[in-house]
Amino acid sequence: MDFQLNNDSDRGLSAKAVGRQDKQLNTYDWLADVPGNNTVTDLVEVQFKNTRKGYYHNVNGLELKKGDIVAVEASPGHDIGVVTLTGKLVELQIKKANIRSAEDIKRVYRHAKETDMEKYFEAKKREHGTMIESRQIAKDLGLEMKIGDVEYQGDGNKAIFYYIADGRVDFRELIKVLAEAFHVRIEMKQIGARQEAGRIGGTGPCGRELCCATWIRSFSSVSTNAARFQEVSLNPQKLAGMCAKLKCCLNYEVDCYMDAGKNMPSKEVILQTADGDYYHFKSDILAGLVTYSTDKNIAANLETITAERAREIIEMNKNGEKPVSLTEGGKPKKALPVDLATQESINRFDKAKKKKKKKNKPQEPRQAEGNMQGANQGNNPGNAQGSNPRGNRQQQRRGYGKPNGRPGYNGGHGHNNAPQNNNGEGNARPNSQEKPKEQRNEKSE
């Protein structure tokens, strides 16, 4: 098959415009390359704003293909839409949409002209302002409803107001006020939260586009029983979708889980072995594994066995027999691969580290500072020995500059030219109030 670039879409390559395009609720036409597919029926599928679709007869025999912009019959006037499907699949889509009356299928007038597109764009520019103003009008009238979207017809003669309400709303007065304010024909359509999410669109927690915005047309009821069958945690935040309702995807695999669950042993049965009794802890339905615990309330001495082995032990217990252990033949079970990422919380690195309190240690004398200051004094001749009292105290502790020390040495790793006294110290008097013991003794004498 030869592939060509689809100009109607920015999603890559497609064959004969059958691939994905920038329209919601898109249908993949797998019959597009079949010869004569378009001549089977004159029905075409046309899509309008967001998820609104309609089906029309191509009575004029126009050559239509996917992506063409056409003007179709409306009541009143005409509307502008995009052809999204042609051929045999349109008949199947009509059955799926449950359209039975032939009057609901109108006609395709023509390919959209330049004048049609000018009116169309003018009408689309008015939609947002109309929605904001209509919300204020509904609020002033005291109506318990939310106007979620407004869609103008292609010729601008009609406006559809989509609203959400929990109960019945009497909007007869609202229609009169809206008609006087906007001078168009008013149509009110009530939609649910899921339909609103499909019209707005978005991305789900799985990373893909919302199912209601891409392919789901009819919404089936979803209950929490579907989550229980699949052993999904009943967390409302994880079970709810963008519409604040239960996710539609909970129903996708529930049938498969129910079929596989028929082969699993009952959760109420207690397995009796020579080692003791084992209680059901959890089940892996798709893998066919069951985990048992020796304690009924907490996880203690967990043992994982297959569903077949569990049924064998149940039959043995019914016959009054007790196996040596849960594993077959008393042999230890094979070690299962362990996911290290599940052992600890992902947020363990986000916790703020507690600051360690520093213990109040007694302040030690600053020896280095005294040495440096003493060195500075020794390098500068003429400095007196007692110019730095702290340095003098440090020198006295080390034995430098004492009365019995070497004559002429001032403890600063240098020589002082000041005159010496009998005890070998300089005549300069220290600034500190503390004095050597010998000097205090001499004064006392």
TAWOVEN-V223706 format. One line per field, one symbol per residue. psi: psi as a letter, one per 40 degrees, with the letter a starting at -180 (. if undefined). burial: b if it has 16 or more other ideal C-beta (glycine too) atoms within 10 Angstrom, else e. A space follows every 50 residues. Layout:
psi->???
burial->???
//
This chain:
psi->hhiihheeifeaiihffeaiifiifihhgeedehhedeedieiihhiahb ehiihihgdefigiiheihihihihiaiihihheiiadedddddddefhd hddehaihdiihiddddddddddddeddddddddddddddefhgihhdih hiideeeihhhhihidahhgfddddddddddefihhhhhhiadddddddd iahieeeiihdeedehdhhiihiedddddefhhghddddiadeeiihded ededddddddedeiiieehhhhiddaihihdiigddefihhiieiddihh fhhhiiddddddddddddeeihididiheeiiiihihhhddediidedee hhhhhhhhigihhiigdddddddddddddhiehidfdhdddddddddeei eideahheheeffiiheiiiadeeiiehhididhiidddddddd.
burial->eeeeebebbeeeebebbbbebebbbbbebeebeeeebbeebbbbbbbbbb bbbbbbbbeeeeebebebbbbbbbeeebbbbbbbbbbbbbeebbeeeeee eeeeebebbeebeeebeebbeebeeeeeebbeebbeebeeeebebebbbb bbbbbebbbbbbbbeeeebebeebeebbeeebebebebeebeebbbbbbb eeebeeeeebbbbbebeeeeebeeebbebbeeeeeeeebebbbeebbbbb eeebeebeebeeebbeeeeebbbeeeebbbbebebeeebbebbbeeeeee eebbbebebbeebeeebeeeeebebbbeeeeeeeeeeeeeeeeeeeeeee eeeeeeeeeeeeeeeeeeebbebbebbbeeeebbbbbbeebbebbbeeeb bbeebeeebbbbebebebeeeeeebbebebeeeeebeeeeeeeee
//
